[in-house]
Amino acid sequence: MFLFVGDFVLVLVATAIETVKTRMQVSGLGVGQTASSLYANEGLAAFWKGLAFAWGREIFYTSIKLG
């Protein structure tokens, strides 16, 4: 149970970080500028676009880890 909760939180945090990182690579802006632009233009939910797919991947990986 604890592994699931940890993976759940990890995916929430990692998805937001990966979204900002990808946008930084495309735009060439810094972290603060990219994050504030993303929030201003697309709203808070934009940080977690693709979250369902990330959870699906993590469920698959966790099931492999647990054997």
PyMOL commands that place a pseudoatom at each C-alpha (Angstrom):
pseudoatom trace, name=CA, resn=MET, resi=1, chain=A, elem=C, hetatm=0, pos=[0.000, 0.000, 0.000]
pseudoatom trace, name=CA, resn=PHE, resi=2, chain=A, elem=C, hetatm=0, pos=[2.785, 2.421, 0.873]
pseudoatom trace, name=CA, resn=LEU, resi=3, chain=A, elem=C, hetatm=0, pos=[4.519, 1.798, -2.436]
pseudoatom trace, name=CA, resn=PHE, resi=4, chain=A, elem=C, hetatm=0, pos=[1.354, 2.780, -4.266]
pseudoatom trace, name=CA, resn=VAL, resi=5, chain=A, elem=C, hetatm=0, pos=[0.982, 6.030, -2.288]
pseudoatom trace, name=CA, resn=GLY, resi=6, chain=A, elem=C, hetatm=0, pos=[4.634, 6.892, -2.860]
pseudoatom trace, name=CA, resn=ASP, resi=7, chain=A, elem=C, hetatm=0, pos=[4.363, 6.258, -6.579]
pseudoatom trace, name=CA, resn=PHE, resi=8, chain=A, elem=C, hetatm=0, pos=[1.142, 8.280, -6.730]
pseudoatom trace, name=CA, resn=VAL, resi=9, chain=A, elem=C, hetatm=0, pos=[2.844, 11.322, -5.176]
pseudoatom trace, name=CA, resn=LEU, resi=10, chain=A, elem=C, hetatm=0, pos=[5.968, 10.813, -7.267]
pseudoatom trace, name=CA, resn=VAL, resi=11, chain=A, elem=C, hetatm=0, pos=[3.971, 10.874, -10.495]
pseudoatom trace, name=CA, resn=LEU, resi=12, chain=A, elem=C, hetatm=0, pos=[2.160, 14.058, -9.423]
pseudoatom trace, name=CA, resn=VAL, resi=13, chain=A, elem=C, hetatm=0, pos=[5.415, 15.886, -8.750]
pseudoatom trace, name=CA, resn=ALA, resi=14, chain=A, elem=C, hetatm=0, pos=[7.394, 14.433, -11.650]
pseudoatom trace, name=CA, resn=THR, resi=15, chain=A, elem=C, hetatm=0, pos=[4.699, 15.203, -14.217]
pseudoatom trace, name=CA, resn=ALA, resi=16, chain=A, elem=C, hetatm=0, pos=[4.672, 18.888, -13.294]
pseudoatom trace, name=CA, resn=ILE, resi=17, chain=A, elem=C, hetatm=0, pos=[8.477, 19.054, -13.392]
pseudoatom trace, name=CA, resn=GLU, resi=18, chain=A, elem=C, hetatm=0, pos=[8.651, 17.240, -16.729]
pseudoatom trace, name=CA, resn=THR, resi=19, chain=A, elem=C, hetatm=0, pos=[6.036, 19.567, -18.226]
pseudoatom trace, name=CA, resn=VAL, resi=20, chain=A, elem=C, hetatm=0, pos=[8.022, 22.655, -17.230]
pseudoatom trace, name=CA, resn=LYS, resi=21, chain=A, elem=C, hetatm=0, pos=[11.287, 21.064, -18.402]
pseudoatom trace, name=CA, resn=THR, resi=22, chain=A, elem=C, hetatm=0, pos=[9.858, 20.224, -21.807]
pseudoatom trace, name=CA, resn=ARG, resi=23, chain=A, elem=C, hetatm=0, pos=[8.405, 23.705, -22.232]
pseudoatom trace, name=CA, resn=MET, resi=24, chain=A, elem=C, hetatm=0, pos=[11.768, 25.210, -21.229]
pseudoatom trace, name=CA, resn=GLN, resi=25, chain=A, elem=C, hetatm=0, pos=[13.541, 23.189, -23.913]
pseudoatom trace, name=CA, resn=VAL, resi=26, chain=A, elem=C, hetatm=0, pos=[11.097, 24.396, -26.541]
pseudoatom trace, name=CA, resn=SER, resi=27, chain=A, elem=C, hetatm=0, pos=[10.904, 28.049, -25.492]
pseudoatom trace, name=CA, resn=GLY, resi=28, chain=A, elem=C, hetatm=0, pos=[14.450, 28.686, -24.302]
pseudoatom trace, name=CA, resn=LEU, resi=29, chain=A, elem=C, hetatm=0, pos=[13.167, 30.556, -21.228]
pseudoatom trace, name=CA, resn=GLY, resi=30, chain=A, elem=C, hetatm=0, pos=[14.143, 29.957, -17.608]
pseudoatom trace, name=CA, resn=VAL, resi=31, chain=A, elem=C, hetatm=0, pos=[12.251, 27.928, -15.014]
pseudoatom trace, name=CA, resn=GLY, resi=32, chain=A, elem=C, hetatm=0, pos=[10.368, 30.850, -13.466]
pseudoatom trace, name=CA, resn=GLN, resi=33, chain=A, elem=C, hetatm=0, pos=[9.436, 32.414, -16.774]
pseudoatom trace, name=CA, resn=THR, resi=34, chain=A, elem=C, hetatm=0, pos=[8.285, 29.107, -18.228]
pseudoatom trace, name=CA, resn=ALA, resi=35, chain=A, elem=C, hetatm=0, pos=[6.223, 28.123, -15.188]
pseudoatom trace, name=CA, resn=SER, resi=36, chain=A, elem=C, hetatm=0, pos=[4.565, 31.526, -14.875]
pseudoatom trace, name=CA, resn=SER, resi=37, chain=A, elem=C, hetatm=0, pos=[3.831, 31.645, -18.596]
pseudoatom trace, name=CA, resn=LEU, resi=38, chain=A, elem=C, hetatm=0, pos=[2.351, 28.151, -18.504]
pseudoatom trace, name=CA, resn=TYR, resi=39, chain=A, elem=C, hetatm=0, pos=[0.152, 29.078, -15.548]
pseudoatom trace, name=CA, resn=ALA, resi=40, chain=A, elem=C, hetatm=0, pos=[-0.935, 32.416, -17.044]
pseudoatom trace, name=CA, resn=ASN, resi=41, chain=A, elem=C, hetatm=0, pos=[-1.747, 31.046, -20.494]
pseudoatom trace, name=CA, resn=GLU, resi=42, chain=A, elem=C, hetatm=0, pos=[-3.166, 27.599, -19.710]
pseudoatom trace, name=CA, resn=GLY, resi=43, chain=A, elem=C, hetatm=0, pos=[-4.027, 27.541, -16.013]
pseudoatom trace, name=CA, resn=LEU, resi=44, chain=A, elem=C, hetatm=0, pos=[-2.940, 25.323, -13.141]
pseudoatom trace, name=CA, resn=ALA, resi=45, chain=A, elem=C, hetatm=0, pos=[-4.169, 22.098, -14.754]
pseudoatom trace, name=CA, resn=ALA, resi=46, chain=A, elem=C, hetatm=0, pos=[-1.636, 22.534, -17.577]
pseudoatom trace, name=CA, resn=PHE, resi=47, chain=A, elem=C, hetatm=0, pos=[1.144, 21.312, -15.282]
pseudoatom trace, name=CA, resn=TRP, resi=48, chain=A, elem=C, hetatm=0, pos=[-0.494, 17.888, -15.187]
pseudoatom trace, name=CA, resn=LYS, resi=49, chain=A, elem=C, hetatm=0, pos=[-1.428, 17.312, -18.818]
pseudoatom trace, name=CA, resn=GLY, resi=50, chain=A, elem=C, hetatm=0, pos=[-0.896, 13.651, -19.579]
pseudoatom trace, name=CA, resn=LEU, resi=51, chain=A, elem=C, hetatm=0, pos=[-1.219, 12.625, -15.939]
pseudoatom trace, name=CA, resn=ALA, resi=52, chain=A, elem=C, hetatm=0, pos=[-3.507, 9.692, -16.718]
pseudoatom trace, name=CA, resn=PHE, resi=53, chain=A, elem=C, hetatm=0, pos=[-0.901, 8.223, -19.071]
pseudoatom trace, name=CA, resn=ALA, resi=54, chain=A, elem=C, hetatm=0, pos=[1.852, 8.723, -16.491]
pseudoatom trace, name=CA, resn=TRP, resi=55, chain=A, elem=C, hetatm=0, pos=[-0.224, 6.909, -13.866]
pseudoatom trace, name=CA, resn=GLY, resi=56, chain=A, elem=C, hetatm=0, pos=[-0.897, 4.094, -16.307]
pseudoatom trace, name=CA, resn=ARG, resi=57, chain=A, elem=C, hetatm=0, pos=[2.817, 3.711, -16.961]
pseudoatom trace, name=CA, resn=GLU, resi=58, chain=A, elem=C, hetatm=0, pos=[3.566, 3.788, -13.242]
pseudoatom trace, name=CA, resn=ILE, resi=59, chain=A, elem=C, hetatm=0, pos=[0.952, 1.130, -12.471]
pseudoatom trace, name=CA, resn=PHE, resi=60, chain=A, elem=C, hetatm=0, pos=[2.585, -1.092, -15.063]
pseudoatom trace, name=CA, resn=TYR, resi=61, chain=A, elem=C, hetatm=0, pos=[6.100, -0.456, -13.677]
pseudoatom trace, name=CA, resn=THR, resi=62, chain=A, elem=C, hetatm=0, pos=[4.965, -0.959, -10.078]
pseudoatom trace, name=CA, resn=SER, resi=63, chain=A, elem=C, hetatm=0, pos=[3.373, -4.287, -10.928]
pseudoatom trace, name=CA, resn=ILE, resi=64, chain=A, elem=C, hetatm=0, pos=[6.701, -5.383, -12.414]
pseudoatom trace, name=CA, resn=LYS, resi=65, chain=A, elem=C, hetatm=0, pos=[8.585, -4.211, -9.298]
pseudoatom trace, name=CA, resn=LEU, resi=66, chain=A, elem=C, hetatm=0, pos=[6.249, -6.160, -7.046]
pseudoatom trace, name=CA, resn=GLY, resi=67, chain=A, elem=C, hetatm=0, pos=[6.673, -9.243, -9.188]
for i in range(1, 67): cmd.bond("trace and resi %d" % i, "trace and resi %d" % (i + 1))
show_as sticks, trace
zoom trace
